[in-house]
Amino acid sequence: MRLVARLMLRCMRWDPDPKGAYPLKSARCVVIVAPHTSNWDFVIGVLYRSALGLQKAHYLGKKELFNPWLGWFFRWLGGTPVDRHASQNMVEQVVQLFNRHNEYILALSPEGTRKKVDRLRTGFYQIAYQARVPIVMVALDFENRQVIFAEPFMPTGNMQKDFAHILSFFRPIKGKYPEQGLMHL
């Protein structure tokens, strides 16, 4: 699959070799991928997951995607269904996933949507902080058709300071639809 994914990325004119701090040094981490402006982000992300051999990387997806017809496919790609409308303690549930596995990589969008946002969501941060795992920032740079990895960092508990660090990394990156990106934050 690695070779096929690399070939597909090349055919799409994406650089199959990531820039920055890759390879992942931690077998347990929260990977935040941004800016999330298009459904193509998922396709590009899954291709890089395969091209980089990150088969243990997982993601959370809305439960509607995991219907009887396509659910097997999304699970095969590392998906875990979640009910975004239920009043469950999702952070605690995901922290328990980290506690049960020696190797667990969870990829999330810090925006939580493809639409333009006024602020980042905090769930990814709480998960990493409570599970005591590093955060790895990964930018989907559509302008240069490449992914960029930042050095992992441990959340300090000072959310304002850590979010300033996160935004400084993502702000200049242009997604497929730059106007929906994070440049304004």
N, C-alpha and C positions, 0 to 999 in steps of 0.2 A: 504493500500500500504506500510505503514511503516514496518509492520511485514514481508511482502513478500520481500521487499528490504533487510532487515536485514538478512533474511534467505538466500537470494541469495548471499549476501556478504560472509556469513559464508561458504556457499558451495564453493565459489571461494577462500576460505581460507584468506579472508580479515577481519580485525578486524572491526566490525560495529560501534564501539564506537571510535570517533575521539580523538586524543591526542591534548594537548595544550589548547588554549584559548576558545574553543567552550563552550557555545553557543554564537551565534552571538548576540551582544547586540544592534546592530543598525538595524532599519527597512529599512534604506537607506545606501547602501554601494556598493563599487566596490570590488568584490572578485577576486583576481588573483590566478589562479591555475596553478601550474608548478611542475616539468618539463613536458612539453607536447611533448611526443616522440612517441605516438602510438594512433591508433583509440580506443584502449581500455580505454584511459583516459576519453573519453566521456561516455562510458558505466559505468565505476567506478563512475564518477562524478554524473551521473543521479541516480545511485543506492543510493549514499550517500545523494543526494538531497531528495529522498523519505524517506530514513531511518531516516533522521534528521528532517523531516517535513518542509522542506524549499520550499514549493510549490510556494512561491512568488519569488523565484530565477529565473532569466532569463539569457539568453545567446544570443550572436549574432552569426548567422551562415550564410555561403555563400548562396546566394539566390538560387543556383542550387539545394540545398537540399529541398527547399520548393516547389517542383513541385506538380502538381495536385494529384499525387498518394500518396506521402509521406508527403506533406506539413502539413496536419492536424496533423500528428503524432508529427512532430518536434515542431509545435506550442503548442500542448498539453504538451510537455516536457519543455515549457518555452522559446522556440526559437523565435527570431525576425530575419527575413531575411534582409541581407544587400548586396549591390552590392559593392564588394571590388575593382572593376575596374573603377567605376564611380568617377568623380572628384567632389564629394559632400563633404560638411563639416560634416563628420560623428560625430566628437566630439560634435559639436554644437547640432546635432540632438539628440544624446544620453543625453546630458545635459538637453535638453528640456523634455525628458522622465522623468528624475529625478524631474524636476520642476513641472511636472503635477501629480506626485504620492507621497502620504505620505509614502507609503511603496514600495520600489523598490530596489531589490538586483540584481546586474548585475555581472555575472561570466564571466571572460575573461582569455585567455591565454596571458601572457605578451610577449611570443615569437611570437605569431601570426601564427605559423606553427608547424608541427611536426618535421621538419628538424632542424639540428644543426644551431644555429644562432651565429652571431658575437656580437650582442647587443640585448637588449630588445627593444620592440616597446615602443612608448611613448603615444599612444592614451589612454590607460587605465589611465595613470597618469593625462593627461590633463582633461579627463572626471571627475575624482575624484576631482581634484583641482578646476575646474570651477563650478562643482555642489556642492562644499563644503561638500563632504561626505568622510568618512574614507575609507581607503584601508585595506582589510583583506587578508592576504596571507594564502593560503592553499596549502600544499605540498602533492603530490601523491607519496608516498614512496612505490615503488614496491618491494624494497629489503625486507622491513618488513611488507608489505601488510597492510598499514594503511594510513589514512590521518592525517595530522598535521595542526592545526590552530595556527596562530600567533596572538598576540594581535593586534587589529585594531590600525591604526595610521593615523593621518591627514597629507596629503601631505603639505609640508612647502613652496613649490615654489622653493626650492633649489633642483633641480632634481638630481644633482650629489650626494649630500648627501643622499637623499631619495633612489636613486637607489643602492647606496652602502649598505644601510640597507636591501633593498629587496634582493640583491644578497647574502648577508651574510646569510640570512635565507634559500634560495633555493640552494645555491652552493653544500652543502654536500648531497642533496637528490638525490637518484638514481631512474630515471624513468624506464619504461619497457625496453628501449634501452639506457642504461647509457651513451654511447658514444655520444648521441645526446642531452644530458642534459646541465646543466649550470655550470658544474664544472670548465670549462676552462675560464669562465668570471671573 
